[in-house]
């Protein structure tokens, strides 16, 4: 055995000369692999979140084949394995509830199996952060290949974006401005290829931030799923992971505090999904990095929104790629980034992106002509959200960012769905819609309920936006003046649980405040009378989730998964 081979983790399984080595090699020979694959080749796991129930990731089988070609060509031995896959549209009560389960699956699959490095294939909203969290905790050499956005939707002569235009045209249908036939045509025209949403929703945001963190090859994130360049970069990623194993380049060397700050800056510049804050907080927690919410707001104040992409802007992710994608954004921001941060390329951020040319300044705007001078998302504090809340200002109505209105309270999502379109609903354009019991525990799983629909009676009057607040999340494809992630949530007795219909609520985005305008004595009286609801689960993963999940301001990870923990332990071998 060569000195290089003796350092490979996989040789603890395949390099042994005893009964265990015999068994391990014999079982892989049953798959038709020759003995040469056991002669010190780095074993590369390909962690595939492919699933026909996750339409965003339904093409990852083909991507995996391209990765394998790259691994073989670089002298590695690729072995593909599945993990659970989180499909955003289908999973109930919310795919967010299962992000931590997938992260555990990824971590333990990597840790338990004979691999020296891993390529992670992802795309849909929660598959990317779950794999980031799992790979960071396992801390073997890792590189990501994202699935890419689907092609533009086209309806008649209009470009339409998945998610964002769903909400728009749904309101148009409810207001009677488009027909049922139009609605059916839009359904058929919107999603016309494999890949994740082609707006700057959570999927596009998280794949872009994975590149900004330095965990993909440069330029990977925004290549459309149907583009042959997606398979080329998968091949090159397969080659690169073999080199990373030899270099012992691990996530802990790449995902540092400075790399997280780079990701936050890019998030603010692209008008990224509010969900990114929760996922980046969870990732920081996995690595034992203290990254307070206030730091997100500080970086937001200094970073202009330059990606003119829905829902903050006009264009779609295909246009973003053609304009130059994340490398252009990072090159434009280079004076604000930590350019020295190491990436999976083996080079620094600055070396990767410096001098990248933009091909369309209508899509990636110059900073002096930004959509707005500050970042897309801000952090609020106040007596309604003492531990924080978020607001995506780049997708909000400027006139509502300073607003005081009368609360209309919905106790949960079922209550909202039952009453929102009632012609007798006591609501006007100045009202503040309030949804309770939609957080990590109350939801359960913090569903994307936060972008509350405008009441039908107001839509017909021409109202297109209102202030809406909740302890829920919202889809990154959504828009409007929507305050989210209120912490602590109402289900644990947070101040949101005390709001009553008729109370006055003040939103002061400039001052970063959200307040319930009642006096402290009344607040305390209501708190003393508050009674917790019965929890949703009494067994299984649901019970584990409710007992262990942290609040939104801490990333909604499980308390027992935070921190780097001890180095990989020598576990007993099977048999």
ABEGO torsion letter per residue (X at the ends): XBAAAAABAAAAAAABABAAAAAAAAAAAAAGBBAAAAAGBBBBBBBBABBAABAAAAAAAAAAAAAAAAAAAAGBBBBBBBBBBBBAAABOABAAAAAAAAAAAAAAAAAABBBABBBBBBGBAAAAAAAAAAAAAAGBBBBBBBAEBBBBBBBEABBBBBGAAAAAAAAAAAAGABBAAAAAAAAAAABABBEBBABBBAAAAAAAAAAAAGABBBGAAABBAABAAAAAAAAAAAAAAAAAAAAGBBAAAABBAAAAAAAAAAAAAAGBBAAAAAAAAAAAAAAGBBBBAAAAAAAAAABBBABBBOAABABBAAAAAAAGEAAAAAAAAAAABBAABBBAAGBBAAAAABGBBBABAAABBBAAABABABBABBBBBEAABAAEBBBBAAABBAAAABBBBBBBBBABAAAAAAAAABAABBBBAABBBBBBGABAAAOBGGBBAABBBBBAAAAAAGBABBBBBBABBBBAABBEBBBBGBOBBAAAGBAAAABBBGBBBBBBAAAGBBBBBBBAAAAAAAAAABBBBBBABABEAAAAAAAABBBAAAGGBBAAABEAEBBBBBBBBBX
